[in-house]
Each structure stands twice: as C-alpha cells, then as structure tokens.
C-alpha cells in the first residue's frame, strides 16, 4: 500500500493525492495490526512525501493519523 500511495503522490500524470491518502490510511491500518518496523519505516517515508501537501483535506487526515505512528 505504501508503494502505491507513494506512486500516486509523486508528480506526473498519475498524481492523485486523495487516492494516495486513502491508500496511506489503509497502510496505517495494516501497520498497526502487524507491529512491523519495516511497515513503520515505509509509512515514515510516505509521511515525509505527503506532508508538503497537507492543504488537501485527505492528505491532512493521513498526516495527522500517521504522525503518532511514525514519530518523526
């Protein structure tokens, strides 16, 4: 999910920040159930990539929820 979200967040024709945020939320759900350091590391990377786009409501929701999990 984090790889898909990252691809959707990158500049280009495929950019879809709302969809990226939705996939990011799914990744958070999965990471919370797995307690995986790899998953948290991937979320941290996605968090950093998405944070500059926090004016988009869905992205802001993702960033707020991810903040506690990734502890940046």
PQR file with spaces between the fields and no chain letter, atoms N, CA, C, O and H, PARSE charges and radii, in Angstrom:
ATOM       1  N    UNK     1       0.808   -1.195    0.000 -0.4000 1.5000
ATOM       2  CA   UNK     1       0.000    0.000    0.000 -0.0000 2.0000
ATOM       3  C    UNK     1       0.858    1.269    0.000  0.5500 1.7000
ATOM       4  O    UNK     1       0.536    2.242   -0.681 -0.5500 1.4000
ATOM       5  N    UNK     2       1.941    1.249    0.763 -0.4000 1.5000
ATOM       6  CA   UNK     2       2.770    2.457    0.833 -0.0000 2.0000
ATOM       7  C    UNK     2       3.445    2.743   -0.509  0.5500 1.7000
ATOM       8  O    UNK     2       3.614    3.905   -0.880 -0.5500 1.4000
ATOM       9  H    UNK     2       2.202    0.458    1.317  0.4000 1.0000
ATOM      10  N    UNK     3       3.827    1.710   -1.226 -0.4000 1.5000
ATOM      11  CA   UNK     3       4.445    1.912   -2.536 -0.0000 2.0000
ATOM      12  C    UNK     3       3.425    2.508   -3.512  0.5500 1.7000
ATOM      13  O    UNK     3       3.750    3.427   -4.264 -0.5500 1.4000
ATOM      14  H    UNK     3       3.691    0.766   -0.924  0.4000 1.0000
ATOM      15  N    UNK     4       2.211    1.995   -3.501 -0.4000 1.5000
ATOM      16  CA   UNK     4       1.156    2.536   -4.354 -0.0000 2.0000
ATOM      17  C    UNK     4       0.843    3.974   -3.962  0.5500 1.7000
ATOM      18  O    UNK     4       0.717    4.836   -4.832 -0.5500 1.4000
ATOM      19  H    UNK     4       1.947    1.249   -2.890  0.4000 1.0000
ATOM      20  N    UNK     5       0.717    4.240   -2.685 -0.4000 1.5000
ATOM      21  CA   UNK     5       0.431    5.600   -2.219 -0.0000 2.0000
ATOM      22  C    UNK     5       1.539    6.559   -2.643  0.5500 1.7000
ATOM      23  O    UNK     5       1.263    7.673   -3.090 -0.5500 1.4000
ATOM      24  H    UNK     5       0.820    3.540   -1.979  0.4000 1.0000
ATOM      25  N    UNK     6       2.772    6.133   -2.505 -0.4000 1.5000
ATOM      26  CA   UNK     6       3.897    6.975   -2.906 -0.0000 2.0000
ATOM      27  C    UNK     6       3.871    7.284   -4.393  0.5500 1.7000
ATOM      28  O    UNK     6       4.130    8.415   -4.805 -0.5500 1.4000
ATOM      29  H    UNK     6       2.996    5.229   -2.142  0.4000 1.0000
ATOM      30  N    UNK     7       3.559    6.276   -5.195 -0.4000 1.5000
ATOM      31  CA   UNK     7       3.476    6.483   -6.647 -0.0000 2.0000
ATOM      32  C    UNK     7       2.364    7.476   -6.988  0.5500 1.7000
ATOM      33  O    UNK     7       2.527    8.316   -7.873 -0.5500 1.4000
ATOM      34  H    UNK     7       3.349    5.357   -4.860  0.4000 1.0000
ATOM      35  N    UNK     8       1.253    7.378   -6.294 -0.4000 1.5000
ATOM      36  CA   UNK     8       0.132    8.283   -6.546 -0.0000 2.0000
ATOM      37  C    UNK     8       0.412    9.705   -6.065  0.5500 1.7000
ATOM      38  O    UNK     8      -0.216   10.653   -6.537 -0.5500 1.4000
ATOM      39  H    UNK     8       1.120    6.696   -5.575  0.4000 1.0000
ATOM      40  N    UNK     9       1.338    9.858   -5.139 -0.4000 1.5000
ATOM      41  CA   UNK     9       1.662   11.179   -4.593 -0.0000 2.0000
ATOM      42  C    UNK     9       2.719   11.912   -5.416  0.5500 1.7000
ATOM      43  O    UNK     9       2.841   13.133   -5.324 -0.5500 1.4000
ATOM      44  H    UNK     9       1.847    9.088   -4.756  0.4000 1.0000
ATOM      45  N    UNK    10       3.473   11.178   -6.212 -0.4000 1.5000
ATOM      46  CA   UNK    10       4.559   11.802   -6.986 -0.0000 2.0000
ATOM      47  C    UNK    10       4.002   12.635   -8.136  0.5500 1.7000
ATOM      48  O    UNK    10       2.936   12.336   -8.674 -0.5500 1.4000
ATOM      49  H    UNK    10       3.374   10.186   -6.287  0.4000 1.0000
ATOM      50  N    UNK    11       4.733   13.679   -8.506 -0.4000 1.5000
ATOM      51  CA   UNK    11       4.305   14.495   -9.647 -0.0000 2.0000
ATOM      52  C    UNK    11       4.208   13.671  -10.924  0.5500 1.7000
ATOM      53  O    UNK    11       4.981   12.738  -11.138 -0.5500 1.4000
ATOM      54  H    UNK    11       5.599   13.922   -8.069  0.4000 1.0000
ATOM      55  N    UNK    12       3.270   14.022  -11.745 -0.4000 1.5000
ATOM      56  CA   UNK    12       3.089   13.338  -13.020 -0.0000 2.0000
ATOM      57  C    UNK    12       1.619   13.104  -13.304  0.5500 1.7000
ATOM      58  O    UNK    12       0.743   13.483  -12.526 -0.5500 1.4000
ATOM      59  H    UNK    12       2.642   14.780  -11.570  0.4000 1.0000
ATOM      60  N    UNK    13       1.376   12.482  -14.415 -0.4000 1.5000
ATOM      61  CA   UNK    13       0.006   12.238  -14.861 -0.0000 2.0000
ATOM      62  C    UNK    13      -0.783   11.369  -13.877  0.5500 1.7000
ATOM      63  O    UNK    13      -2.001   11.514  -13.767 -0.5500 1.4000
ATOM      64  H    UNK    13       2.087   12.174  -15.047  0.4000 1.0000
ATOM      65  N    UNK    14      -0.103   10.473  -13.164 -0.4000 1.5000
ATOM      66  CA   UNK    14      -0.762    9.558  -12.236 -0.0000 2.0000
ATOM      67  C    UNK    14      -1.105   10.205  -10.893  0.5500 1.7000
ATOM      68  O    UNK    14      -1.812    9.597  -10.089 -0.5500 1.4000
ATOM      69  H    UNK    14       0.886   10.356  -13.254  0.4000 1.0000
ATOM      70  N    UNK    15      -0.616   11.436  -10.628 -0.4000 1.5000
ATOM      71  CA   UNK    15      -0.792   12.050   -9.307 -0.0000 2.0000
ATOM      72  C    UNK    15      -2.272   12.122   -8.940  0.5500 1.7000
ATOM      73  O    UNK    15      -3.103   12.632   -9.691 -0.5500 1.4000
ATOM      74  H    UNK    15      -0.041   11.929  -11.281  0.4000 1.0000
ATOM      75  N    UNK    16      -2.564   11.594   -7.764 -0.4000 1.5000
ATOM      76  CA   UNK    16      -3.921   11.609   -7.206 -0.0000 2.0000
ATOM      77  C    UNK    16      -3.749   11.613   -5.690  0.5500 1.7000
ATOM      78  O    UNK    16      -3.681   10.557   -5.062 -0.5500 1.4000
ATOM      79  H    UNK    16      -1.889   11.179   -7.154  0.4000 1.0000
ATOM      80  N    UNK    17      -3.679   12.805   -5.112 -0.4000 1.5000
ATOM      81  CA   UNK    17      -3.380   12.933   -3.683 -0.0000 2.0000
ATOM      82  C    UNK    17      -4.474   12.355   -2.798  0.5500 1.7000
ATOM      83  O    UNK    17      -4.181   11.794   -1.742 -0.5500 1.4000
ATOM      84  H    UNK    17      -3.733   13.664   -5.622  0.4000 1.0000
ATOM      85  N    UNK    18      -5.724   12.483   -3.211 -0.4000 1.5000
ATOM      86  CA   UNK    18      -6.807   11.895   -2.415 -0.0000 2.0000
ATOM      87  C    UNK    18      -6.676   10.375   -2.359  0.5500 1.7000
ATOM      88  O    UNK    18      -6.817    9.772   -1.296 -0.5500 1.4000
ATOM      89  H    UNK    18      -5.962   12.939   -4.069  0.4000 1.0000
ATOM      90  N    UNK    19      -6.409    9.770   -3.494 -0.4000 1.5000
ATOM      91  CA   UNK    19      -6.245    8.319   -3.548 -0.0000 2.0000
ATOM      92  C    UNK    19      -4.981    7.896   -2.804  0.5500 1.7000
ATOM      93  O    UNK    19      -4.970    6.864   -2.132 -0.5500 1.4000
ATOM      94  H    UNK    19      -6.295   10.260   -4.358  0.4000 1.0000
ATOM      95  N    UNK    20      -3.919    8.688   -2.921 -0.4000 1.5000
ATOM      96  CA   UNK    20      -2.682    8.392   -2.186 -0.0000 2.0000
ATOM      97  C    UNK    20      -2.946    8.396   -0.687  0.5500 1.7000
ATOM      98  O    UNK    20      -2.469    7.519    0.034 -0.5500 1.4000
ATOM      99  H    UNK    20      -3.928    9.526   -3.466  0.4000 1.0000
ATOM     100  N    UNK    21      -3.704    9.379   -0.217 -0.4000 1.5000
ATOM     101  CA   UNK    21      -4.023    9.457    1.205 -0.0000 2.0000
ATOM     102  C    UNK    21      -4.875    8.264    1.643  0.5500 1.7000
ATOM     103  O    UNK    21      -4.671    7.717    2.728 -0.5500 1.4000
ATOM     104  H    UNK    21      -4.091   10.092   -0.803  0.4000 1.0000
ATOM     105  N    UNK    22      -5.820    7.865    0.808 -0.4000 1.5000
ATOM     106  CA   UNK    22      -6.663    6.708    1.138 -0.0000 2.0000
ATOM     107  C    UNK    22      -5.823    5.439    1.244  0.5500 1.7000
ATOM     108  O    UNK    22      -6.012    4.646    2.167 -0.5500 1.4000
ATOM     109  H    UNK    22      -5.986    8.308   -0.073  0.4000 1.0000
ATOM     110  N    UNK    23      -4.890    5.239    0.298 -0.4000 1.5000
ATOM     111  CA   UNK    23      -4.014    4.070    0.367 -0.0000 2.0000
ATOM     112  C    UNK    23      -3.102    4.171    1.586  0.5500 1.7000
ATOM     113  O    UNK    23      -2.787    3.156    2.208 -0.5500 1.4000
ATOM     114  H    UNK    23      -4.737    5.883   -0.451  0.4000 1.0000
ATOM     115  N    UNK    24      -2.678    5.376    1.930 -0.4000 1.5000
ATOM     116  CA   UNK    24      -1.870    5.581    3.125 -0.0000 2.0000
ATOM     117  C    UNK    24      -2.615    5.202    4.389  0.5500 1.7000
ATOM     118  O    UNK    24      -2.041    4.607    5.301 -0.5500 1.4000
ATOM     119  H    UNK    24      -2.933    6.200    1.425  0.4000 1.0000
ATOM     120  N    UNK    25      -3.892    5.545    4.445 -0.4000 1.5000
ATOM     121  CA   UNK    25      -4.720    5.171    5.609 -0.0000 2.0000
ATOM     122  C    UNK    25      -4.831    3.652    5.715  0.5500 1.7000
ATOM     123  O    UNK    25      -4.774    3.098    6.812 -0.5500 1.4000
ATOM     124  H    UNK    25      -4.358    6.029    3.704  0.4000 1.0000
ATOM     125  N    UNK    26      -4.989    2.985    4.578 -0.4000 1.5000
ATOM     126  CA   UNK    26      -5.033    1.524    4.581 -0.0000 2.0000
ATOM     127  C    UNK    26      -3.707    0.958    5.091  0.5500 1.7000
ATOM     128  O    UNK    26      -3.687   -0.012    5.850 -0.5500 1.4000
ATOM     129  H    UNK    26      -5.035    3.435    3.686  0.4000 1.0000
ATOM     130  N    UNK    27      -2.614    1.567    4.673 -0.4000 1.5000
ATOM     131  CA   UNK    27      -1.295    1.118    5.122 -0.0000 2.0000
ATOM     132  C    UNK    27      -1.141    1.297    6.631  0.5500 1.7000
ATOM     133  O    UNK    27      -0.523    0.463    7.292 -0.5500 1.4000
ATOM     134  H    UNK    27      -2.630    2.354    4.057  0.4000 1.0000
ATOM     135  N    UNK    28      -1.692    2.366    7.172 -0.4000 1.5000
ATOM     136  CA   UNK    28      -1.649    2.577    8.625 -0.0000 2.0000
ATOM     137  C    UNK    28      -2.413    1.465    9.328  0.5500 1.7000
ATOM     138  O    UNK    28      -1.935    0.901   10.312 -0.5500 1.4000
ATOM     139  H    UNK    28      -2.194    3.043    6.634  0.4000 1.0000
ATOM     140  N    UNK    29      -3.608    1.150    8.819 -0.4000 1.5000
ATOM     141  CA   UNK    29      -4.400    0.063    9.418 -0.0000 2.0000
ATOM     142  C    UNK    29      -3.595   -1.234    9.456  0.5500 1.7000
ATOM     143  O    UNK    29      -3.573   -1.933   10.470 -0.5500 1.4000
ATOM     144  H    UNK    29      -3.996    1.608    8.020  0.4000 1.0000
ATOM     145  N    UNK    30      -2.943   -1.544    8.352 -0.4000 1.5000
ATOM     146  CA   UNK    30      -2.157   -2.776    8.263 -0.0000 2.0000
ATOM     147  C    UNK    30      -0.966   -2.719    9.216  0.5500 1.7000
ATOM     148  O    UNK    30      -0.706   -3.676    9.945 -0.5500 1.4000
ATOM     149  H    UNK    30      -2.961   -0.976    7.529  0.4000 1.0000
ATOM     150  N    UNK    31      -0.249   -1.608    9.210 -0.4000 1.5000
ATOM     151  CA   UNK    31       0.942   -1.470   10.060 -0.0000 2.0000
ATOM     152  C    UNK    31       0.589   -1.581   11.538  0.5500 1.7000
ATOM     153  O    UNK    31       1.336   -2.174   12.316 -0.5500 1.4000
ATOM     154  H    UNK    31      -0.460   -0.831    8.618  0.4000 1.0000
ATOM     155  N    UNK    32      -0.539   -1.017   11.919 -0.4000 1.5000
ATOM     156  CA   UNK    32      -0.952   -1.091   13.328 -0.0000 2.0000
ATOM     157  C    UNK    32      -1.233   -2.527   13.759  0.5500 1.7000
ATOM     158  O    UNK    32      -1.003   -2.887   14.914 -0.5500 1.4000
ATOM     159  H    UNK    32      -1.146   -0.536   11.286  0.4000 1.0000
ATOM     160  N    UNK    33      -1.723   -3.337   12.843 -0.4000 1.5000
ATOM     161  CA   UNK    33      -2.019   -4.720   13.210 -0.0000 2.0000
ATOM     162  C    UNK    33      -0.766   -5.605   13.156  0.5500 1.7000
ATOM     163  O    UNK    33      -0.713   -6.638   13.823 -0.5500 1.4000
ATOM     164  H    UNK    33      -1.910   -3.044   11.905  0.4000 1.0000
ATOM     165  N    UNK    34       0.234   -5.210   12.374 -0.4000 1.5000
ATOM     166  CA   UNK    34       1.442   -6.029   12.222 -0.0000 2.0000
ATOM     167  C    UNK    34       2.538   -5.694   13.232  0.5500 1.7000
ATOM     168  O    UNK    34       3.327   -6.563   13.602 -0.5500 1.4000
ATOM     169  H    UNK    34       0.191   -4.371   11.832  0.4000 1.0000
ATOM     170  N    UNK    35       2.588   -4.471   13.669 -0.4000 1.5000
ATOM     171  CA   UNK    35       3.675   -4.007   14.541 -0.0000 2.0000
ATOM     172  C    UNK    35       5.025   -4.292   13.894  0.5500 1.7000
ATOM     173  O    UNK    35       5.934   -4.821   14.534 -0.5500 1.4000
ATOM     174  H    UNK    35       1.947   -3.765   13.369  0.4000 1.0000
ATOM     175  N    UNK    36       5.143   -3.937   12.627 -0.4000 1.5000
ATOM     176  CA   UNK    36       6.337   -4.211   11.827 -0.0000 2.0000
ATOM     177  C    UNK    36       7.190   -2.956   11.701  0.5500 1.7000
ATOM     178  O    UNK    36       6.688   -1.893   11.336 -0.5500 1.4000
ATOM     179  H    UNK    36       4.405   -3.507   12.107  0.4000 1.0000
ATOM     180  N    UNK    37       8.470   -3.078   12.000 -0.4000 1.5000
ATOM     181  CA   UNK    37       9.368   -1.926   11.857 -0.0000 2.0000
ATOM     182  C    UNK    37       9.522   -1.533   10.391  0.5500 1.7000
ATOM     183  O    UNK    37       9.660   -0.349   10.083 -0.5500 1.4000
ATOM     184  H    UNK    37       8.878   -3.942   12.296  0.4000 1.0000
ATOM     185  N    UNK    38       9.499   -2.507    9.484 -0.4000 1.5000
ATOM     186  CA   UNK    38       9.571   -2.203    8.051 -0.0000 2.0000
ATOM     187  C    UNK    38       8.360   -1.383    7.625  0.5500 1.7000
ATOM     188  O    UNK    38       8.501   -0.396    6.903 -0.5500 1.4000
ATOM     189  H    UNK    38       9.387   -3.469    9.734  0.4000 1.0000
ATOM     190  N    UNK    39       7.178   -1.783    8.065 -0.4000 1.5000
ATOM     191  CA   UNK    39       5.957   -1.049    7.711 -0.0000 2.0000
ATOM     192  C    UNK    39       6.008    0.377    8.233  0.5500 1.7000
ATOM     193  O    UNK    39       5.610    1.313    7.540 -0.5500 1.4000
ATOM     194  H    UNK    39       7.063   -2.585    8.652  0.4000 1.0000
ATOM     195  N    UNK    40       6.490    0.539    9.439 -0.4000 1.5000
ATOM     196  CA   UNK    40       6.595    1.879   10.025 -0.0000 2.0000
ATOM     197  C    UNK    40       7.616    2.712    9.244  0.5500 1.7000
ATOM     198  O    UNK    40       7.398    3.902    9.021 -0.5500 1.4000
ATOM     199  H    UNK    40       6.813   -0.221   10.003  0.4000 1.0000
ATOM     200  N    UNK    41       8.706    2.106    8.837 -0.4000 1.5000
ATOM     201  CA   UNK    41       9.706    2.825    8.049 -0.0000 2.0000
ATOM     202  C    UNK    41       9.124    3.282    6.717  0.5500 1.7000
ATOM     203  O    UNK    41       9.378    4.407    6.287 -0.5500 1.4000
ATOM     204  H    UNK    41       8.882    1.139    9.018  0.4000 1.0000
ATOM     205  N    UNK    42       8.355    2.432    6.066 -0.4000 1.5000
ATOM     206  CA   UNK    42       7.711    2.799    4.801 -0.0000 2.0000
ATOM     207  C    UNK    42       6.697    3.920    5.032  0.5500 1.7000
ATOM     208  O    UNK    42       6.606    4.844    4.225 -0.5500 1.4000
ATOM     209  H    UNK    42       8.149    1.518    6.415  0.4000 1.0000
ATOM     210  N    UNK    43       5.939    3.845    6.121 -0.4000 1.5000
ATOM     211  CA   UNK    43       4.982    4.907    6.438 -0.0000 2.0000
ATOM     212  C    UNK    43       5.696    6.219    6.733  0.5500 1.7000
ATOM     213  O    UNK    43       5.212    7.288    6.360 -0.5500 1.4000
ATOM     214  H    UNK    43       6.014    3.094    6.777  0.4000 1.0000
ATOM     215  N    UNK    44       6.831    6.144    7.395 -0.4000 1.5000
ATOM     216  CA   UNK    44       7.608    7.356    7.684 -0.0000 2.0000
ATOM     217  C    UNK    44       8.018    8.039    6.382  0.5500 1.7000
ATOM     218  O    UNK    44       7.928    9.261    6.259 -0.5500 1.4000
ATOM     219  H    UNK    44       7.224    5.276    7.698  0.4000 1.0000
ATOM     220  N    UNK    45       8.458    7.258    5.430 -0.4000 1.5000
ATOM     221  CA   UNK    45       8.845    7.794    4.127 -0.0000 2.0000
ATOM     222  C    UNK    45       7.643    8.422    3.419  0.5500 1.7000
ATOM     223  O    UNK    45       7.749    9.513    2.859 -0.5500 1.4000
ATOM     224  H    UNK    45       8.531    6.266    5.530  0.4000 1.0000
ATOM     225  N    UNK    46       6.509    7.734    3.446 -0.4000 1.5000
ATOM     226  CA   UNK    46       5.289    8.264    2.829 -0.0000 2.0000
ATOM     227  C    UNK    46       4.837    9.532    3.541  0.5500 1.7000
ATOM     228  O    UNK    46       4.417   10.491    2.895 -0.5500 1.4000
ATOM     229  H    UNK    46       6.423    6.848    3.901  0.4000 1.0000
ATOM     230  N    UNK    47       4.918    9.541    4.852 -0.4000 1.5000
ATOM     231  CA   UNK    47       4.551   10.711    5.645 -0.0000 2.0000
ATOM     232  C    UNK    47       5.363   11.928    5.185  0.5500 1.7000
ATOM     233  O    UNK    47       4.808   13.007    4.977 -0.5500 1.4000
ATOM     234  H    UNK    47       5.258    8.762    5.377  0.4000 1.0000
ATOM     235  N    UNK    48       6.661   11.749    5.032 -0.4000 1.5000
ATOM     236  CA   UNK    48       7.534   12.860    4.609 -0.0000 2.0000
ATOM     237  C    UNK    48       7.189   13.324    3.200  0.5500 1.7000
ATOM     238  O    UNK    48       7.261   14.514    2.893 -0.5500 1.4000
ATOM     239  H    UNK    48       7.112   10.872    5.202  0.4000 1.0000
ATOM     240  N    UNK    49       6.815   12.382    2.353 -0.4000 1.5000
ATOM     241  CA   UNK    49       6.457   12.719    0.975 -0.0000 2.0000
ATOM     242  C    UNK    49       5.117   13.461    0.907  0.5500 1.7000
ATOM     243  O    UNK    49       4.938   14.364    0.089 -0.5500 1.4000
ATOM     244  H    UNK    49       6.756   11.415    2.602  0.4000 1.0000
ATOM     245  N    UNK    50       4.198   13.077    1.759 -0.4000 1.5000
ATOM     246  CA   UNK    50       2.842   13.638    1.709 -0.0000 2.0000
ATOM     247  C    UNK    50       2.704   14.942    2.500  0.5500 1.7000
ATOM     248  O    UNK    50       1.861   15.774    2.166 -0.5500 1.4000
ATOM     249  H    UNK    50       4.343   12.344    2.423  0.4000 1.0000
ATOM     250  N    UNK    51       3.503   15.126    3.525 -0.4000 1.5000
ATOM     251  CA   UNK    51       3.352   16.272    4.416 -0.0000 2.0000
ATOM     252  C    UNK    51       3.299   17.627    3.694  0.5500 1.7000
ATOM     253  O    UNK    51       2.504   18.478    4.091 -0.5500 1.4000
ATOM     254  H    UNK    51       4.188   14.450    3.797  0.4000 1.0000
ATOM     255  N    UNK    52       4.103   17.862    2.661 -0.4000 1.5000
ATOM     256  CA   UNK    52       4.021   19.158    1.974 -0.0000 2.0000
ATOM     257  C    UNK    52       2.665   19.420    1.308  0.5500 1.7000
ATOM     258  O    UNK    52       2.377   20.552    0.921 -0.5500 1.4000
ATOM     259  H    UNK    52       4.749   17.170    2.338  0.4000 1.0000
ATOM     260  N    UNK    53       1.848   18.398    1.173 -0.4000 1.5000
ATOM     261  CA   UNK    53       0.542   18.533    0.516 -0.0000 2.0000
ATOM     262  C    UNK    53      -0.604   18.558    1.525  0.5500 1.7000
ATOM     263  O    UNK    53      -1.746   18.255    1.181 -0.5500 1.4000
ATOM     264  H    UNK    53       2.083   17.478    1.487  0.4000 1.0000
ATOM     265  N    UNK    54      -0.297   18.917    2.761 -0.4000 1.5000
ATOM     266  CA   UNK    54      -1.277   18.864    3.848 -0.0000 2.0000
ATOM     267  C    UNK    54      -2.464   19.812    3.684  0.5500 1.7000
ATOM     268  O    UNK    54      -3.417   19.732    4.459 -0.5500 1.4000
ATOM     269  H    UNK    54       0.631   19.163    3.040  0.4000 1.0000
ATOM     270  N    UNK    55      -2.432   20.699    2.702 -0.4000 1.5000
ATOM     271  CA   UNK    55      -3.590   21.566    2.462 -0.0000 2.0000
ATOM     272  C    UNK    55      -4.760   20.776    1.873  0.5500 1.7000
ATOM     273  O    UNK    55      -5.912   21.200    1.966 -0.5500 1.4000
ATOM     274  H    UNK    55      -1.658   20.764    2.072  0.4000 1.0000
ATOM     275  N    UNK    56      -4.457   19.631    1.271 -0.4000 1.5000
ATOM     276  CA   UNK    56      -5.503   18.750    0.758 -0.0000 2.0000
ATOM     277  C    UNK    56      -6.100   18.023    1.965  0.5500 1.7000
ATOM     278  O    UNK    56      -5.365   17.356    2.694 -0.5500 1.4000
ATOM     279  H    UNK    56      -3.521   19.286    1.195  0.4000 1.0000
ATOM     280  N    UNK    57      -7.414   18.132    2.197 -0.4000 1.5000
ATOM     281  CA   UNK    57      -8.017   17.559    3.411 -0.0000 2.0000
ATOM     282  C    UNK    57      -7.691   16.079    3.651  0.5500 1.7000
ATOM     283  O    UNK    57      -7.388   15.696    4.781 -0.5500 1.4000
ATOM     284  H    UNK    57      -8.011   18.674    1.605  0.4000 1.0000
ATOM     285  N    UNK    58      -7.748   15.256    2.625 -0.4000 1.5000
ATOM     286  CA   UNK    58      -7.466   13.824    2.812 -0.0000 2.0000
ATOM     287  C    UNK    58      -6.010   13.604    3.214  0.5500 1.7000
ATOM     288  O    UNK    58      -5.707   12.729    4.025 -0.5500 1.4000
ATOM     289  H    UNK    58      -7.994   15.566    1.707  0.4000 1.0000
ATOM     290  N    UNK    59      -5.127   14.392    2.647 -0.4000 1.5000
ATOM     291  CA   UNK    59      -3.712   14.288    2.996 -0.0000 2.0000
ATOM     292  C    UNK    59      -3.492   14.744    4.432  0.5500 1.7000
ATOM     293  O    UNK    59      -2.737   14.121    5.178 -0.5500 1.4000
ATOM     294  H    UNK    59      -5.373   15.102    1.988  0.4000 1.0000
ATOM     295  N    UNK    60      -4.150   15.826    4.815 -0.4000 1.5000
ATOM     296  CA   UNK    60      -4.039   16.321    6.192 -0.0000 2.0000
ATOM     297  C    UNK    60      -4.488   15.242    7.173  0.5500 1.7000
ATOM     298  O    UNK    60      -3.844   15.037    8.201 -0.5500 1.4000
ATOM     299  H    UNK    60      -4.764   16.332    4.208  0.4000 1.0000
ATOM     300  N    UNK    61      -5.584   14.551    6.868 -0.4000 1.5000
ATOM     301  CA   UNK    61      -6.059   13.469    7.736 -0.0000 2.0000
ATOM     302  C    UNK    61      -5.017   12.359    7.848  0.5500 1.7000
ATOM     303  O    UNK    61      -4.761   11.844    8.936 -0.5500 1.4000
ATOM     304  H    UNK    61      -6.108   14.718    6.033  0.4000 1.0000
ATOM     305  N    UNK    62      -4.416   11.994    6.709 -0.4000 1.5000
ATOM     306  CA   UNK    62      -3.374   10.964    6.728 -0.0000 2.0000
ATOM     307  C    UNK    62      -2.196   11.409    7.581  0.5500 1.7000
ATOM     308  O    UNK    62      -1.720   10.652    8.427 -0.5500 1.4000
ATOM     309  H    UNK    62      -4.624   12.412    5.825  0.4000 1.0000
ATOM     310  N    UNK    63      -1.723   12.629    7.364 -0.4000 1.5000
ATOM     311  CA   UNK    63      -0.558   13.145    8.078 -0.0000 2.0000
ATOM     312  C    UNK    63      -0.817   13.177    9.581  0.5500 1.7000
ATOM     313  O    UNK    63       0.052   12.806   10.370 -0.5500 1.4000
ATOM     314  H    UNK    63      -2.109   13.244    6.676  0.4000 1.0000
ATOM     315  N    UNK    64      -1.996   13.616    9.973 -0.4000 1.5000
ATOM     316  CA   UNK    64      -2.322   13.674   11.404 -0.0000 2.0000
ATOM     317  C    UNK    64      -2.353   12.278   12.019  0.5500 1.7000
ATOM     318  O    UNK    64      -1.854   12.069   13.124 -0.5500 1.4000
ATOM     319  H    UNK    64      -2.702   13.917    9.332  0.4000 1.0000
ATOM     320  N    UNK    65      -2.938   11.329   11.300 -0.4000 1.5000
ATOM     321  CA   UNK    65      -3.019    9.972   11.841 -0.0000 2.0000
ATOM     322  C    UNK    65      -1.657    9.288   11.852  0.5500 1.7000
ATOM     323  O    UNK    65      -1.329    8.565   12.793 -0.5500 1.4000
ATOM     324  H    UNK    65      -3.343   11.499   10.401  0.4000 1.0000
ATOM     325  N    UNK    66      -0.868    9.515   10.812 -0.4000 1.5000
ATOM     326  CA   UNK    66       0.438    8.870   10.717 -0.0000 2.0000
ATOM     327  C    UNK    66       1.444    9.442   11.684  0.5500 1.7000
ATOM     328  O    UNK    66       2.364    8.738   12.100 -0.5500 1.4000
ATOM     329  H    UNK    66      -1.134   10.103   10.048  0.4000 1.0000
ATOM     330  N    UNK    67       1.297   10.702   12.056 -0.4000 1.5000
ATOM     331  CA   UNK    67       2.279   11.385   12.902 -0.0000 2.0000
ATOM     332  C    UNK    67       2.607   10.579   14.161  0.5500 1.7000
ATOM     333  O    UNK    67       3.779   10.406   14.494 -0.5500 1.4000
ATOM     334  H    UNK    67       0.549   11.275   11.719  0.4000 1.0000
ATOM     335  N    UNK    68       1.601   10.094   14.848 -0.4000 1.5000
ATOM     336  CA   UNK    68       1.828    9.338   16.078 -0.0000 2.0000
ATOM     337  C    UNK    68       2.512    7.999   15.850  0.5500 1.7000
ATOM     338  O    UNK    68       3.271    7.530   16.697 -0.5500 1.4000
ATOM     339  H    UNK    68       0.649   10.234   14.577  0.4000 1.0000
ATOM     340  N    UNK    69       2.243    7.398   14.722 -0.4000 1.5000
ATOM     341  CA   UNK    69       2.810    6.087   14.434 -0.0000 2.0000
ATOM     342  C    UNK    69       4.263    6.171   13.992  0.5500 1.7000
ATOM     343  O    UNK    69       5.079    5.325   14.359 -0.5500 1.4000
ATOM     344  H    UNK    69       1.626    7.779   14.034  0.4000 1.0000
ATOM     345  N    UNK    70       4.581    7.177   13.216 -0.4000 1.5000
ATOM     346  CA   UNK    70       5.939    7.269   12.664 -0.0000 2.0000
ATOM     347  C    UNK    70       6.891    8.046   13.562  0.5500 1.7000
ATOM     348  O    UNK    70       8.106    7.954   13.384 -0.5500 1.4000
ATOM     349  H    UNK    70       3.919    7.864   12.918  0.4000 1.0000
ATOM     350  N    UNK    71       6.378    8.803   14.517 -0.4000 1.5000
ATOM     351  CA   UNK    71       7.178    9.542   15.497 -0.0000 2.0000
ATOM     352  C    UNK    71       8.400   10.193   14.877  0.5500 1.7000
ATOM     353  O    UNK    71       9.537    9.889   15.237 -0.5500 1.4000
ATOM     354  H    UNK    71       5.392    8.878   14.662  0.4000 1.0000
ATOM     355  N    UNK    72       8.142   11.113   13.920 -0.4000 1.5000
ATOM     356  CA   UNK    72       9.265   11.800   13.254 -0.0000 2.0000
ATOM     357  C    UNK    72       9.714   12.994   14.059  0.5500 1.7000
ATOM     358  O    UNK    72      10.644   13.693   13.659 -0.5500 1.4000
ATOM     359  H    UNK    72       7.219   11.361   13.627  0.4000 1.0000
